Amino acid sequence: MTTTQERGPDQAARSSAGSTPAWAALVAASVGQFLVVLDISVVNVALPGIRSGLDLGATGLQWVVNAYSLTFAGFLLLGGRAADLFGRKLIFLIGLGIFTLASLAGGLAPDGGMLIAARAAQGLGAAIIAPVTLSMITATFPAGPARTKAIALWTAVGTAGGATGGLVGGVLTDYLSWRWVLLINVPVGAIVAVVALLWLRNEREAGVRPRLDLPGAVLVTAGVALLDFGIGRTESHGWGSAQSLLPLVGGLVALAAFVLVESRTAEPLVPLRLFRLRSVAVGNLTTLVSMMAGFALWYFLSLYMQNVLHYSAVRTGLSFLPHTAGIIIGSKLAPGLMARIDARILAATGGLMTAAGFFWQSAVLNENGTFLGSILGPGFVMALGFGLLMTPLVEASTTGASSSEAGAVAGIVNTSRTIGGAIGLTILASAAARSSNLADGYATAFLVAAVITAVGTALVALLPRPQRS
């Protein structure tokens, strides 16, 4: 029989009577991640309705998406560390409350400014929720096959929110109003709150006086927002103009100041020693680059189907189901494959498959496209590859950290994913805008996404060799 001493302090702590049961942690983590991802895709399908309902232009629509993504990215580190210090259940419920109230405000927004502000508040709530979902898994399941399977399920269920959001958003937009894509979060948030109250235990880092690094959170949020704004300005002003360079330089200065603050504060959002772990450093860099392209799958295909092929919102949502099936299948296959082959080989295979799907998608997007000829084949290939890629990347990005820092590491992983998506959206939108024809612009965006994915795949070679259990 294995003794508590043989299992080690982290695992023994998880086995205590007051800890969250493994099954409950997995269910709560999956439901929470599903809700966060759902709110990204559900708005994508509703963008045309939002444009006509609130008279928003292309820039306004982009900020409806980016307002959520930027606050989400900026405050993930704060949310992750808060979960370590104050307990996962408490922080999860606080984030859920902010998210639900912001959804109500957005659904009732009278103009574009109010909607964008509500989306930013939603991003803050989601930033508090998301790290808890991943940290519950990494703190509950020890490294090995059980954690790999849990991460695969977390990835698959979270990503499934993409297609579910598209379908739900399509039904709500077509038969009610675009406002219901936000208002639907109110009852869903209430249900998830009940789940959290019944199942979660308020586990927290013992023996530590709670102290949050608010200056660090402000600096990293400002840095990411300025970088994204500066990249967006390059579309109309060019990379060498003052209008682009000033926010870009300001963003870099803010991020440099963030690193300086983190190196000197007693309770940093991110203990910089975590980046001495090769798996954490390389895994998160690869994730950031890969997600720069991954965001194109949902955003540009949604616009292509509605603006070029003139699909209804419901038909657009249904057309995303094969993509979600591909990601779920890839995520479910990944744990078994990781037990047989080097995880780096699996990640590289998934990345190359995703890049090939992006190239294929770029080649077949045109004004006379069809679901069978322009969407189904390349969509399934890039989604299947993405599912094979992300599970080993998340596993690598969280390897080596203790359970007392699970929230901080989860914050880093989610920040890498979201910063990559937000910056990638701006870069790809700028590339698409250079074409006068909509279909050609979307095809260009997928071509750039293929190149970015290939670069991210090359970084996989720098990951450390995984240890066999």
C-alpha positions as CSV (number, residue, x, y, z in Angstrom):
1,M,0.0,0.0,0.0
2,T,1.2,3.5,-0.9
3,T,1.7,5.7,2.2
4,T,1.1,9.4,2.6
5,Q,4.9,10.0,2.9
6,E,5.6,8.1,-0.3
7,R,3.1,10.2,-2.2
8,G,4.6,13.5,-1.2
9,P,3.1,16.6,0.5
10,D,1.1,17.9,-2.5
11,Q,-0.6,14.7,-3.3
12,A,-1.2,14.0,0.4
13,A,-2.8,17.4,0.8
14,R,-5.2,16.7,-2.1
15,S,-6.2,13.5,-0.3
16,S,-7.3,15.2,2.9
17,A,-11.0,15.2,3.9
18,G,-11.5,18.8,3.1
19,S,-10.1,18.7,-0.4
20,T,-12.2,18.8,-3.6
21,P,-13.0,15.3,-4.9
22,A,-11.2,14.5,-8.2
23,W,-14.5,14.0,-10.1
24,A,-15.9,17.2,-8.8
25,A,-12.8,19.2,-9.7
26,L,-13.0,17.8,-13.2
27,V,-16.7,18.5,-13.7
28,A,-16.5,22.1,-12.2
29,A,-13.3,22.9,-14.3
30,S,-14.9,21.7,-17.5
31,V,-18.2,23.6,-16.9
32,G,-16.3,26.8,-16.0
33,Q,-14.1,26.6,-19.1
34,F,-17.0,25.8,-21.3
35,L,-18.8,29.0,-20.1
36,V,-15.7,31.2,-20.8
37,V,-15.1,29.8,-24.3
38,L,-18.8,29.8,-25.1
39,D,-18.9,33.6,-24.6
40,I,-16.2,34.1,-27.3
41,S,-17.9,32.1,-30.0
42,V,-21.4,33.1,-29.2
43,V,-20.6,36.8,-29.9
44,N,-18.8,35.9,-33.2
45,V,-22.0,34.6,-34.7
46,A,-23.9,37.7,-33.6
47,L,-21.5,40.3,-35.0
48,P,-23.6,41.1,-38.1
49,G,-26.6,41.6,-35.9
50,I,-24.6,43.8,-33.5
51,R,-23.3,45.8,-36.4
52,S,-26.8,46.7,-37.7
53,G,-28.4,47.0,-34.3
54,L,-25.9,49.4,-32.8
55,D,-24.6,50.9,-36.1
56,L,-21.0,49.7,-35.4
57,G,-18.2,49.7,-38.1
58,A,-15.5,47.2,-38.6
59,T,-13.3,48.8,-35.9
60,G,-16.1,48.7,-33.4
61,L,-16.9,45.1,-34.1
62,Q,-13.2,44.2,-33.6
63,W,-13.3,45.9,-30.2
64,V,-16.4,44.0,-29.2
65,V,-14.2,40.9,-29.5
66,N,-10.9,42.5,-28.3
67,A,-12.4,44.3,-25.2
68,Y,-13.2,40.8,-23.8
69,S,-9.9,39.3,-24.9
70,L,-7.6,42.1,-23.6
71,T,-9.1,42.3,-20.1
72,F,-9.2,38.6,-20.0
73,A,-5.5,38.3,-20.9
74,G,-4.4,41.1,-18.6
75,F,-6.1,39.9,-15.4
76,L,-5.6,36.2,-15.8
77,L,-2.4,36.3,-13.8
78,L,-4.2,38.2,-11.0
79,G,-7.1,35.7,-11.0
80,G,-4.7,32.8,-10.9
81,R,-2.7,34.1,-8.0
82,A,-5.8,35.1,-6.1
83,A,-7.0,31.5,-6.3
84,D,-3.8,30.3,-4.7
85,L,-4.0,32.9,-1.9
86,F,-7.8,33.1,-1.1
87,G,-9.0,29.7,-2.3
88,R,-10.4,28.4,-5.6
89,K,-14.0,28.3,-4.6
90,L,-14.2,31.9,-3.3
91,I,-12.4,33.4,-6.3
92,F,-14.4,31.3,-8.8
93,L,-17.7,32.6,-7.3
94,I,-16.4,36.2,-7.4
95,G,-15.4,35.9,-11.0
96,L,-18.7,34.2,-11.9
97,G,-20.7,37.1,-10.3
98,I,-18.8,39.7,-12.3
99,F,-19.2,37.8,-15.5
100,T,-22.9,37.3,-15.0
101,L,-23.7,40.9,-14.1
102,A,-21.6,42.2,-17.0
103,S,-23.5,39.8,-19.4
104,L,-26.7,41.4,-18.1
105,A,-25.4,44.9,-18.8
106,G,-24.1,44.0,-22.2
107,G,-27.4,42.4,-23.2
108,L,-29.2,45.6,-22.2
109,A,-26.6,48.0,-23.7
110,P,-28.2,51.0,-25.6
111,D,-25.1,51.8,-27.7
112,G,-21.7,50.5,-28.8
113,G,-19.7,52.1,-26.0
114,M,-21.8,50.5,-23.3
115,L,-21.5,47.1,-25.1
116,I,-17.7,47.3,-25.4
117,A,-17.5,48.4,-21.7
118,A,-19.6,45.4,-20.7
119,R,-17.5,43.1,-22.8
120,A,-14.4,44.4,-21.0
121,A,-16.1,43.6,-17.6
122,Q,-17.0,40.1,-18.9
123,G,-13.4,39.6,-19.7
124,L,-12.4,40.5,-16.2
125,G,-14.9,38.0,-14.7
126,A,-13.7,35.3,-17.2
127,A,-10.1,36.1,-16.2
128,I,-10.9,35.2,-12.6
129,I,-12.8,32.1,-13.6
130,A,-10.4,30.5,-16.1
131,P,-7.3,30.0,-14.1
132,V,-9.3,28.3,-11.3
133,T,-10.6,25.7,-13.8
134,L,-7.1,24.6,-14.9
135,S,-5.5,25.0,-11.5
136,M,-8.2,22.7,-10.0
137,I,-7.0,20.0,-12.4
138,T,-3.2,20.5,-12.0
139,A,-3.6,20.7,-8.2
140,T,-5.9,17.7,-7.9
141,F,-4.4,15.2,-10.4
142,P,-0.7,14.3,-10.0
143,A,1.5,14.4,-13.1
144,G,1.0,11.3,-15.2
145,P,-1.7,9.7,-17.3
146,A,-4.6,10.8,-15.0
147,R,-3.6,14.5,-15.4
148,T,-3.1,14.1,-19.1
149,K,-6.6,12.7,-19.5
150,A,-8.1,15.4,-17.3
151,I,-6.3,18.1,-19.3
152,A,-7.5,16.5,-22.6
153,L,-11.1,16.6,-21.3
154,W,-10.7,20.2,-20.1
155,T,-9.4,21.1,-23.6
156,A,-12.1,19.2,-25.5
157,V,-15.0,20.5,-23.4
158,G,-13.8,24.0,-23.3
159,T,-13.2,24.1,-27.1
160,A,-16.7,22.5,-27.6
161,G,-18.0,25.8,-26.4
162,G,-16.9,27.2,-29.7
163,A,-19.4,25.2,-31.8
164,T,-22.1,25.2,-29.0
165,G,-21.8,29.0,-28.8
166,G,-22.1,29.3,-32.6
167,L,-25.2,27.2,-32.7
168,V,-26.8,28.8,-29.6
169,G,-25.8,32.2,-30.8
170,G,-27.3,31.5,-34.2
171,V,-30.6,30.3,-32.8
172,L,-30.9,33.3,-30.4
173,T,-29.9,35.8,-33.1
174,D,-32.3,34.5,-35.7
175,Y,-35.3,33.9,-33.5
176,L,-34.9,36.5,-30.7
177,S,-32.2,39.1,-30.9
178,W,-28.4,39.4,-30.7
179,R,-28.9,40.7,-27.2
180,W,-29.8,37.2,-26.0
181,V,-26.3,35.9,-26.8
182,L,-25.3,37.9,-23.7
183,L,-28.4,37.6,-21.6
184,I,-28.3,33.8,-21.9
185,N,-25.3,33.9,-19.6
186,V,-27.4,35.1,-16.7
187,P,-29.3,31.8,-16.1
188,V,-26.2,29.7,-17.1
189,G,-24.1,31.7,-14.6
190,A,-26.7,31.0,-11.8
191,I,-26.6,27.2,-12.6
192,V,-22.8,27.1,-12.5
193,A,-22.8,29.0,-9.2
194,V,-25.0,26.3,-7.7
195,V,-22.5,23.7,-9.0
196,A,-19.6,25.5,-7.4
197,L,-21.4,26.0,-4.1
198,L,-22.2,22.3,-3.9
199,W,-19.0,20.7,-5.1
200,L,-16.0,22.9,-4.6
201,R,-13.9,23.2,-1.4
202,N,-12.1,26.5,-0.7
203,E,-8.6,25.1,-1.0
204,R,-5.9,27.8,-0.6
205,E,-2.1,28.0,-0.1
206,A,-1.5,27.4,3.6
207,G,0.7,29.7,5.7
208,V,0.7,32.6,3.3
209,R,-0.7,36.1,4.1
210,P,-2.9,37.0,1.2
211,R,-1.4,39.9,-0.8
212,L,-2.2,40.6,-4.4
213,D,0.1,42.4,-6.8
214,L,-2.3,45.0,-8.2
215,P,0.5,47.2,-9.8
216,G,1.6,44.2,-11.7
217,A,-1.9,43.5,-12.9
218,V,-2.3,47.1,-14.1
219,L,1.0,47.1,-15.9
220,V,0.5,43.8,-17.8
221,T,-3.0,44.8,-18.8
222,A,-1.8,48.2,-20.1
223,G,1.1,46.7,-21.9
224,V,-1.0,44.1,-23.8
225,A,-3.7,46.7,-24.7
226,L,-1.1,49.2,-26.0
227,L,0.6,46.5,-28.1
228,D,-2.7,45.4,-29.6
229,F,-3.8,49.0,-30.3
230,G,-0.4,49.8,-31.9
231,I,-0.6,46.7,-34.2
232,G,-4.1,47.7,-35.2
233,R,-2.9,51.2,-36.1
234,T,-0.4,49.8,-38.6
235,E,-3.3,48.9,-40.9
236,S,-3.9,52.5,-41.7
237,H,-0.7,54.2,-40.7
238,G,2.1,51.7,-41.4
239,W,4.6,50.2,-39.0
240,G,7.0,53.2,-39.1
241,S,4.5,56.0,-38.2
242,A,4.3,57.7,-34.9
243,Q,0.6,56.7,-34.6
244,S,1.8,53.1,-34.5
245,L,5.2,53.3,-32.9
246,L,4.1,55.3,-29.8
247,P,1.6,52.7,-28.5
248,L,3.9,49.8,-29.5
249,V,6.8,51.3,-27.5
250,G,4.5,52.2,-24.6
251,G,3.3,48.6,-24.5
252,L,6.8,47.3,-24.4
253,V,7.8,49.7,-21.7
254,A,4.8,48.7,-19.6
255,L,5.6,45.0,-20.0
256,A,9.3,45.7,-19.1
257,A,8.1,47.6,-16.0
258,F,5.8,44.6,-15.1
259,V,8.8,42.3,-15.2
260,L,10.8,44.7,-12.9
261,V,7.9,44.8,-10.5
262,E,7.6,41.1,-10.4
263,S,11.3,40.7,-9.6
264,R,11.0,42.9,-6.6
265,T,7.6,42.4,-5.0
266,A,7.2,39.9,-2.2
267,E,4.1,38.3,-3.6
268,P,4.3,38.6,-7.4
269,L,1.6,37.7,-9.8
270,V,4.1,35.5,-11.5
271,P,7.1,34.1,-9.6
272,L,9.8,34.6,-12.3
273,R,11.5,31.4,-11.2
274,L,8.7,29.5,-12.9
275,F,10.2,30.5,-16.3
276,R,13.4,28.8,-15.3
277,L,11.4,25.6,-16.0
278,R,12.1,24.9,-19.6
279,S,8.7,23.2,-20.1
280,V,6.8,26.2,-18.7
281,A,8.8,28.8,-20.7
282,V,8.9,27.0,-24.1
283,G,5.4,25.5,-23.7
284,N,3.8,28.9,-23.1
285,L,5.8,30.6,-25.9
286,T,4.6,27.9,-28.3
287,T,1.1,28.2,-27.1
288,L,1.1,32.0,-27.6
289,V,2.4,31.7,-31.2
290,S,0.0,28.9,-32.0
291,M,-3.1,30.7,-30.7
292,M,-2.2,33.8,-32.8
293,A,-3.3,31.6,-35.8
294,G,-5.9,29.5,-34.0
295,F,-8.3,32.4,-33.4
296,A,-8.7,32.7,-37.2
297,L,-10.6,29.4,-37.4
298,W,-13.7,30.8,-35.6
299,Y,-13.6,34.5,-36.3
300,F,-12.9,34.6,-40.1
301,L,-14.9,31.5,-41.0
302,S,-17.9,33.1,-39.2
303,L,-17.5,36.3,-41.2
304,Y,-17.0,34.3,-44.4
305,M,-20.1,32.2,-44.0
306,Q,-22.3,35.1,-43.2
307,N,-20.9,38.0,-45.3
308,V,-19.8,36.0,-48.4
309,L,-21.9,32.8,-48.5
310,H,-24.9,34.7,-46.8
311,Y,-25.6,31.9,-44.3
312,S,-28.0,32.6,-41.5
313,A,-26.7,32.7,-38.0
314,V,-28.2,29.2,-37.3
315,R,-26.7,27.7,-40.4
316,T,-23.3,29.2,-39.5
317,G,-23.5,27.7,-36.0
318,L,-24.4,24.3,-37.5
319,S,-21.5,24.5,-40.0
320,F,-19.0,24.8,-37.1
321,L,-20.0,21.4,-35.6
322,P,-17.5,19.4,-37.7
323,H,-14.7,21.8,-36.5
324,T,-15.6,21.1,-32.9
325,A,-15.8,17.4,-33.6
326,G,-12.3,17.5,-35.0
327,I,-10.9,19.2,-31.9
328,I,-12.8,16.8,-29.5
329,I,-11.5,13.8,-31.4
330,G,-7.9,15.2,-31.4
331,S,-8.1,16.0,-27.7
332,K,-9.4,12.5,-26.9
333,L,-6.8,10.7,-29.0
334,A,-3.9,12.8,-27.5
335,P,-3.6,11.1,-24.1
336,G,-3.4,7.6,-25.6
337,L,-0.9,8.7,-28.2
338,M,1.2,10.5,-25.6
339,A,1.6,7.2,-23.7
340,R,3.1,5.6,-26.8
341,I,5.1,8.3,-28.5
342,D,7.1,11.4,-27.6
343,A,4.7,14.2,-26.8
344,R,6.9,16.5,-28.8
345,I,6.3,14.4,-31.9
346,L,2.6,14.4,-31.3
347,A,2.6,18.2,-30.9
348,A,4.6,18.7,-34.0
349,T,2.3,16.4,-36.0
350,G,-0.7,18.3,-34.8
351,G,0.9,21.6,-35.6
352,L,1.8,20.6,-39.1
353,M,-1.7,19.2,-39.7
354,T,-3.2,22.5,-38.5
355,A,-0.9,24.5,-40.8
356,A,-1.9,22.3,-43.7
357,G,-5.5,22.8,-42.9
358,F,-5.0,26.6,-42.9
359,F,-3.2,26.4,-46.3
360,W,-6.0,24.3,-47.7
361,Q,-8.6,26.7,-46.3
362,S,-6.9,29.7,-47.8
363,A,-6.9,28.0,-51.2
364,V,-10.6,27.2,-51.4
365,L,-12.2,30.4,-49.9
366,N,-14.0,32.2,-52.7
367,E,-17.2,33.9,-53.5
368,N,-18.8,30.8,-55.0
369,G,-17.8,28.5,-52.1
370,T,-19.9,25.7,-50.6
371,F,-20.0,23.9,-47.3
372,L,-18.6,20.7,-48.8
373,G,-16.1,22.3,-51.0
374,S,-14.8,25.3,-48.9
375,I,-15.5,24.5,-45.3
376,L,-15.9,20.9,-44.3
377,G,-12.6,19.3,-45.4
378,P,-10.0,22.0,-44.4
379,G,-12.0,22.8,-41.3
380,F,-11.9,19.3,-40.0
381,V,-8.2,18.9,-40.8
382,M,-7.1,22.0,-39.0
383,A,-9.4,21.3,-36.0
384,L,-8.2,17.7,-35.6
385,G,-4.6,19.0,-35.8
386,F,-5.3,21.7,-33.2
387,G,-6.7,19.1,-30.8
388,L,-3.6,17.0,-31.1
389,L,-1.4,20.0,-30.6
390,M,-3.0,21.7,-27.6
391,T,-3.2,18.8,-25.1
392,P,0.6,18.1,-25.1
393,L,1.3,21.9,-25.0
394,V,-1.0,22.5,-21.9
395,E,0.6,19.4,-20.3
396,A,4.1,20.8,-20.9
397,S,3.2,24.3,-19.9
398,T,2.1,23.2,-16.4
399,T,4.8,20.6,-15.7
400,G,7.2,21.1,-12.8
401,A,5.2,23.6,-10.7
402,S,3.9,22.7,-7.2
403,S,0.2,22.6,-6.4
404,S,0.6,25.8,-4.3
405,E,1.5,27.6,-7.5
406,A,-1.1,25.9,-9.6
407,G,-3.2,29.1,-10.0
408,A,-0.2,31.2,-11.0
409,V,0.8,28.6,-13.7
410,A,-2.8,28.3,-14.9
411,G,-2.8,32.1,-15.2
412,I,0.3,32.0,-17.3
413,V,-1.1,29.3,-19.6
414,N,-4.4,31.1,-20.1
415,T,-2.6,34.4,-20.6
416,S,-0.4,32.9,-23.3
417,R,-3.5,31.5,-25.1
418,T,-5.5,34.8,-24.9
419,I,-2.7,37.2,-25.7
420,G,-1.9,35.1,-28.7
421,G,-5.5,35.2,-29.8
422,A,-5.9,38.9,-29.3
423,I,-2.7,40.0,-31.0
424,G,-3.3,37.4,-33.8
425,L,-6.8,38.7,-34.5
426,T,-5.3,42.2,-35.0
427,I,-2.5,41.0,-37.3
428,L,-4.8,38.7,-39.3
429,A,-7.6,41.4,-39.6
430,S,-4.9,43.8,-40.9
431,A,-3.8,41.3,-43.5
432,A,-7.4,40.7,-44.5
433,A,-8.2,44.4,-44.8
434,R,-5.5,44.8,-47.5
435,S,-7.8,43.0,-50.0
436,S,-10.7,44.9,-51.6
437,N,-12.6,41.6,-52.0
438,L,-14.0,40.0,-48.8
439,A,-13.3,36.4,-49.8
440,D,-9.8,37.2,-50.9
441,G,-9.2,39.0,-47.6
442,Y,-10.3,36.1,-45.5
443,A,-8.2,33.7,-47.7
444,T,-5.2,36.0,-47.0
445,A,-5.9,35.8,-43.3
446,F,-5.8,32.0,-43.4
447,L,-2.6,32.0,-45.4
448,V,-0.9,34.2,-42.8
449,A,-2.3,31.9,-40.1
450,A,-0.7,28.9,-41.8
451,V,2.7,30.6,-41.8
452,I,2.3,31.5,-38.1
453,T,1.3,28.0,-37.2
454,A,4.4,26.6,-39.0
455,V,6.6,28.9,-36.9
456,G,4.9,27.8,-33.7
457,T,5.3,24.2,-34.6
458,A,9.1,24.7,-35.1
459,L,9.3,25.8,-31.4
460,V,8.0,22.4,-30.3
461,A,11.5,21.0,-30.9
462,L,12.8,23.2,-27.9
463,L,10.5,21.4,-25.4
464,P,12.3,19.1,-22.9
465,R,12.0,15.4,-23.4
466,P,8.9,14.2,-21.4
467,Q,9.5,11.8,-18.5
468,R,7.9,8.4,-18.7
469,S,5.7,7.4,-15.7
